[in-house]
Amino acid sequence: MKGPIVALDIRVDELFARYQDIQRYVGWTQADAVRVHAAGPLVESAFFELIDDFYREIAEHEATRRVITGGDAQVERLKGTLRAWLKELVTGPYDMAFVERRFRVGYRHVEIGLKQIYVEAAVSRLRNGLLRVLRQNWPSDGDVVELAATMRSLTTLLDLDLAIIQDAYETASNDRLMRVERLAAIGRVAGGVAHELRNPLNVMRTSVYFLRNASNPAAETIAEHLQRIERQVAASDSVISALSEFAKLASPNLQPMSILDGLRRSVPSDSWPEKVELIWDISADLPRALADEKQLAIVFSNLIRNGCESMPGGGRLTLSARHMQDQIEVAVTDTGCGIPAEDLPRIREPFRSTKARGIGLGLALSQAILEKNRGTLSVSSEVGRGSTFTVVLVAEKT
């Protein structure tokens, strides 16, 4: 199995498989290849004429002319490349190496900034020239039915080339979009880290300044500032730990797990808020879910903690679950402050937090974990009445 094309996010074997699928779709057969090969000598003599015409036309249009930045020397190189492209078109073989080379040519057009519409127009011009030469050079006593079949085969082959070019342009577009998204994500992470670390650093800076410059401070005051520094170091460390956990999320080990046991282990026994009533609504015979139990513990802990923190004055937290066909639906419902409607669409994004404290990675991490565990996370909320976070997982097949 061939690996990815160098510097391109695409596997050659996958590319070739798509090409073969398109061949079947358009009805390309070995008989078409034989006809094109037989027509090769009839059209090869006109390659230089077709290539000269091709580049004369390029010079007439600003959109195509501007990509030729190397003058006559570049044009001569490109003519050689086009001649090799035409030669291979009529000789084949139409194997994996053939498809990879065509794909690279298409991708190169993207890199130099030539719009796809002009590439398609150029192939159309070459197609018309090849068909014209084929008709002119076809033996006068030749079979006209075979001529028509050969022209169809050549047209189909060029259509397949255009499909490769389309694939190259789509791949380039996806690559570009992914690079933009990665840069945007880096920007969000950088902004979030800067925001979350700036406050504790400022607190530490003021305490350090005091300890350095105060005249005969009381021991209690010194201890207070040292405690402030220690708290802010711990807060900064929690930011770094959360980021590390988010970045290094491992592939899950999907195994049958008990939702009830998983939730019980996620409820903190030693630090449960006194004013929050915990309600269980889970049947003991609930089927098991397929998930990574350790990763789901992070999700459940985040949702339970968020629910409790939304009720600083007290309230009820309900943990419920039900079996729905081939899925398990787990809901964490609080009676807290709720989330404004305008914030709901983006609360699962990194560094989006509705809380006064915290870095807003809990829900983003939970979302990432559930995606890896073939699950989903949704939320419904009403300001002043509370929120429900719903996790949907795949149920174990019985």
DAMODA-V940225 format. One record per backbone hydrogen bond with DSSP energy under -1.0 kcal/mol. NH is the residue of the N-H (numbers start at 0). CO is the residue of the C=O. E is the energy in kcal/mol with one decimal. If there is no record, write none. Layout:
NH:CO:E  NH:CO:E
//
This chain:
4:9:-2.3  7:4:-2.6  9:7:-1.8  11:2:-1.4  14:10:-2.3  15:11:-2.7  16:12:-2.1  17:13:-2.0  18:14:-2.1  19:15:-2.7  20:16:-2.0  21:17:-2.3  22:18:-2.4  23:19:-2.1  24:20:-2.0  25:21:-2.5  27:22:-2.6  32:28:-1.5  33:29:-2.3  34:30:-2.0  35:31:-2.4  36:32:-2.5  37:33:-2.3  38:34:-1.6  42:38:-1.1  42:39:-1.1  43:39:-2.3  45:42:-1.6  46:43:-1.8  49:45:-2.6  50:46:-2.8  51:47:-2.5  52:48:-2.2  53:49:-2.1  54:50:-2.2  55:51:-2.0  56:52:-2.0  57:53:-1.6  58:54:-1.7  59:56:-1.1  60:57:-1.5  64:60:-3.0  65:61:-2.2  67:64:-1.5  68:66:-1.2  74:70:-1.9  75:71:-2.3  76:72:-1.8  77:73:-2.8  78:74:-2.3  79:75:-1.7  80:76:-2.1  81:77:-2.6  82:78:-2.4  83:79:-2.0  84:80:-2.1  85:81:-2.6  86:82:-2.6  87:83:-2.5  88:84:-1.6  89:85:-1.4  91:87:-2.8  94:92:-1.8  98:94:-2.1  99:95:-2.5  100:96:-2.3  101:97:-2.2  102:98:-2.5  103:99:-2.4  104:100:-1.9  105:101:-2.3  106:102:-2.8  107:103:-2.3  108:104:-1.5  109:105:-1.2  110:106:-2.1  111:107:-1.9  112:109:-1.4  113:108:-2.4  117:114:-1.0  118:114:-1.2  119:115:-2.5  120:116:-1.8  121:117:-2.2  122:118:-2.4  123:119:-2.1  124:120:-2.1  125:121:-2.3  126:122:-2.6  127:123:-2.4  128:124:-2.1  129:125:-2.7  130:126:-2.6  131:127:-2.1  132:128:-2.4  133:129:-2.5  134:130:-2.2  135:131:-2.3  136:132:-2.4  141:138:-2.2  146:142:-1.9  147:143:-2.2  148:144:-2.1  149:145:-2.6  150:146:-2.5  151:147:-2.0  152:148:-2.3  153:149:-2.6  154:150:-2.4  155:151:-2.6  156:152:-2.2  157:153:-2.0  158:154:-2.1  159:155:-2.1  160:156:-1.8  161:157:-2.2  162:158:-1.7  163:159:-1.8  164:160:-2.2  165:161:-2.7  166:162:-2.2  167:163:-2.4  168:164:-2.5  169:165:-2.4  170:166:-2.6  171:167:-2.5  172:168:-2.4  173:169:-2.5  174:170:-2.8  175:171:-2.6  176:172:-2.4  177:173:-2.7  178:174:-2.2  179:175:-2.3  180:176:-2.6  181:177:-2.7  182:178:-2.4  183:179:-2.5  184:180:-2.7  185:181:-2.6  186:182:-2.3  187:183:-2.3  188:184:-2.9  189:185:-2.9  190:186:-2.5  191:187:-2.8  192:188:-3.0  193:189:-2.5  194:190:-2.4  195:191:-2.6  196:192:-2.4  197:193:-1.7  200:196:-2.0  201:197:-2.4  202:198:-2.2  203:199:-2.4  204:200:-2.5  205:201:-2.2  206:202:-2.0  207:203:-2.8  208:204:-2.5  209:205:-2.2  210:206:-2.7  211:207:-2.0  212:208:-1.8  213:209:-2.7  221:217:-2.3  222:218:-2.5  223:219:-2.1  224:220:-2.3  225:221:-2.5  226:222:-2.2  227:223:-2.1  228:224:-2.5  229:225:-2.5  230:226:-2.7  231:227:-2.3  232:228:-2.4  233:229:-2.2  234:230:-2.2  235:231:-2.4  236:232:-2.5  237:233:-2.0  238:234:-1.5  239:235:-2.1  240:236:-2.6  241:237:-2.3  242:238:-2.2  243:239:-2.4  244:240:-2.6  245:241:-2.3  246:242:-2.3  247:243:-2.0  254:290:-2.0  256:288:-2.4  261:257:-2.3  262:258:-2.5  263:259:-2.3  264:260:-2.2  275:272:-1.3  276:314:-3.1  278:316:-2.9  280:318:-2.9  285:282:-1.4  288:256:-2.4  289:393:-3.1  290:254:-2.2  295:291:-2.7  296:292:-1.5  298:294:-1.5  299:295:-3.0  300:296:-2.5  301:297:-2.3  302:298:-2.4  303:299:-2.7  304:300:-2.7  305:301:-2.8  306:302:-2.2  307:303:-2.3  308:304:-2.6  309:305:-1.3  310:307:-1.7  313:310:-1.9  314:274:-1.9  316:276:-3.1  317:332:-3.0  318:278:-2.9  319:330:-2.4  320:280:-1.5  321:328:-2.0  323:326:-2.9  326:323:-2.1  327:392:-2.8  328:321:-2.7  329:390:-3.5  330:319:-2.8  331:388:-2.6  332:317:-2.6  333:386:-2.7  336:309:-1.5  342:339:-1.5  343:339:-1.1  345:342:-1.2  348:345:-1.6  351:348:-1.6  364:360:-3.1  365:361:-2.3  366:362:-2.8  367:363:-2.2  368:364:-2.6  369:365:-2.5  370:366:-2.2  371:367:-1.8  372:368:-1.5  373:370:-1.2  374:369:-3.9  375:391:-1.7  377:389:-2.2  379:387:-2.1  381:385:-2.3  383:336:-3.2  384:381:-2.4  385:381:-1.8  387:379:-2.9  388:331:-2.5  389:377:-2.8  390:329:-3.5  391:375:-1.9  392:327:-2.8  394:325:-2.3  395:287:-3.2
//
